[in-house]
Amino acid sequence: MKWFNRDLVSFYTFVETHPLLTAEQELQYGKALKMWVNVENIREEVHEILELSEDAKVTNAELALSVGCSELTLERMRR
């Protein structure tokens, strides 16, 4: 069996065993994803503002402060 056949079988098995999202869940997940994309864009902006080297990373504390939330909220959003 070729790799893509195995992958398709795995995909279909997964889909068959998990319920579809409701319309409300799709909207919630879409909003959450859009919010996280905005957070990641802010992370890039903070990186530039702080003039960090390419290897340096913006800390969660710095990002939370820039976004206006707690580090815990940021962690929950990431998950």
C-alpha positions as CSV (number, residue, x, y, z in Angstrom):
1,M,0.0,0.0,0.0
2,K,1.4,3.4,-0.9
3,W,1.9,6.1,1.7
4,F,-1.0,8.2,0.5
5,N,-3.4,5.3,0.7
6,R,-2.4,4.7,4.3
7,D,-2.9,8.4,5.0
8,L,-6.3,8.5,3.4
9,V,-7.4,5.4,5.4
10,S,-6.1,7.2,8.6
11,F,-7.9,10.4,7.6
12,Y,-11.2,8.6,6.9
13,T,-11.0,6.6,10.1
14,F,-10.5,9.8,12.1
15,V,-13.4,11.6,10.3
16,E,-15.7,8.6,10.8
17,T,-15.0,8.4,14.6
18,H,-15.2,12.1,15.4
19,P,-18.4,14.2,15.2
20,L,-18.5,17.2,12.9
21,L,-18.4,20.7,14.3
22,T,-21.6,22.6,14.8
23,A,-22.0,25.9,13.0
24,E,-21.5,27.7,16.3
25,Q,-18.3,25.7,17.0
26,E,-17.0,26.5,13.5
27,L,-17.5,30.2,14.2
28,Q,-15.9,30.0,17.6
29,Y,-12.8,28.2,16.3
30,G,-12.6,30.6,13.3
31,K,-12.7,33.6,15.7
32,A,-10.1,32.0,18.0
33,L,-7.8,31.3,15.0
34,K,-8.2,34.9,13.7
35,M,-7.4,36.2,17.2
36,W,-4.3,34.0,17.4
37,V,-3.1,35.2,14.0
38,N,-3.4,38.8,15.3
39,V,-1.4,37.9,18.4
40,E,1.4,36.4,16.3
41,N,1.4,39.6,14.2
42,I,1.8,41.6,17.4
43,R,4.6,39.3,18.4
44,E,6.5,40.2,15.2
45,E,5.8,43.9,15.7
46,V,7.1,43.7,19.3
47,H,10.2,41.9,18.0
48,E,10.9,44.8,15.7
49,I,10.1,47.5,18.2
50,L,12.5,45.9,20.8
51,E,15.1,45.5,18.0
52,L,15.8,42.0,19.0
53,S,18.2,39.8,17.1
54,E,16.8,37.2,14.7
55,D,17.5,34.5,17.2
56,A,16.0,36.3,20.2
57,K,12.3,35.7,21.0
58,V,9.7,37.9,22.5
59,T,8.8,36.6,25.9
60,N,5.2,35.7,26.9
61,A,5.3,38.5,29.4
62,E,6.3,41.1,26.8
63,L,3.6,39.7,24.4
64,A,0.9,39.6,27.1
65,L,1.7,43.2,28.0
66,S,1.5,44.3,24.3
67,V,-1.8,42.4,23.7
68,G,-3.3,43.6,27.0
69,C,-3.9,40.3,28.6
70,S,-2.3,38.0,31.2
71,E,0.2,35.3,30.4
72,L,-2.3,32.7,31.5
73,T,-4.8,34.0,28.9
74,L,-2.1,34.0,26.3
75,E,-1.3,30.4,27.1
76,R,-5.0,29.4,27.0
77,M,-5.3,31.1,23.6
78,R,-2.3,29.2,22.3
79,R,-3.8,25.9,23.2
